Amino acid sequence: MTIDPFSGTPRYLQLAAILRGRIESGDLAPGDRLPSQVTLVQEYGVARMTAGKALQTLVDEGLAVMVPGMGTYVRPS
């Protein structure tokens, strides 16, 4: 999946949807580490702030948990 720069949907929501889809499909299982902000920037061509906001969106939705200094992980069920 890619980010559509011409979509009316903000890029961070598009990225969060991509990651959410990977979680829901089982590609990212409970306890798995989500890609880092730097990795998301490189893979999807978004700004670091956009990547961080996408990860925070998943945390806010209860799908992920941030561990300071360690990364963001899929929340165990």
C-alpha positions in Angstrom: 0.0 0.0 0.0 1.1 3.5 -0.6 0.3 7.0 0.6 -1.8 9.1 -1.8 -0.6 12.7 -1.6 -3.7 13.8 -3.5 -6.2 12.2 -1.2 -8.4 14.3 1.0 -7.4 12.0 3.9 -4.4 13.3 5.9 -1.2 11.3 5.3 -0.9 10.2 9.0 -4.4 8.7 8.8 -3.5 6.9 5.6 -0.3 5.5 7.2 -2.2 4.5 10.4 -4.7 2.7 8.2 -1.9 0.8 6.5 -0.4 -0.3 9.8 -3.9 -1.1 11.2 -4.5 -3.4 8.2 -1.2 -5.2 8.9 -2.2 -5.7 12.5 -5.7 -6.9 11.6 -4.4 -9.3 9.0 -2.0 -10.8 11.4 1.1 -9.6 9.5 2.0 -7.8 12.8 1.1 -10.0 15.7 0.5 -9.0 19.3 3.9 -8.2 20.9 5.5 -7.5 17.5 7.4 -4.2 17.2 6.0 -1.8 14.7 8.3 -0.1 12.2 10.2 2.8 13.7 9.5 6.4 12.6 12.7 6.4 10.6 11.7 3.2 8.8 8.2 4.6 8.0 9.8 7.8 6.7 12.0 5.7 4.3 9.3 3.2 3.2 6.4 5.6 2.7 8.1 8.9 2.0 6.4 10.8 4.8 7.8 13.3 7.3 9.0 12.0 10.6 6.2 14.0 12.4 3.6 12.3 10.1 5.1 8.8 11.0 5.0 9.7 14.7 1.4 10.9 14.5 0.4 7.7 12.7 1.9 5.6 15.5 0.3 7.7 18.2 -3.1 7.2 16.4 -2.7 3.5 16.9 -1.8 3.9 20.5 -4.8 6.2 21.0 -7.0 3.5 19.4 -5.7 0.9 21.8 -4.0 -1.2 19.1 -0.4 -0.4 20.1 1.7 0.6 23.1 4.7 2.8 23.2 7.7 1.8 25.3 10.0 4.8 25.9 13.4 4.1 24.4 12.3 0.7 23.0 9.7 1.4 20.3 6.0 0.9 19.6 4.5 -2.6 19.8 1.3 -4.2 18.9 -0.7 -4.4 22.1 -1.1 -8.0 23.4 -4.7 -9.2 23.3 
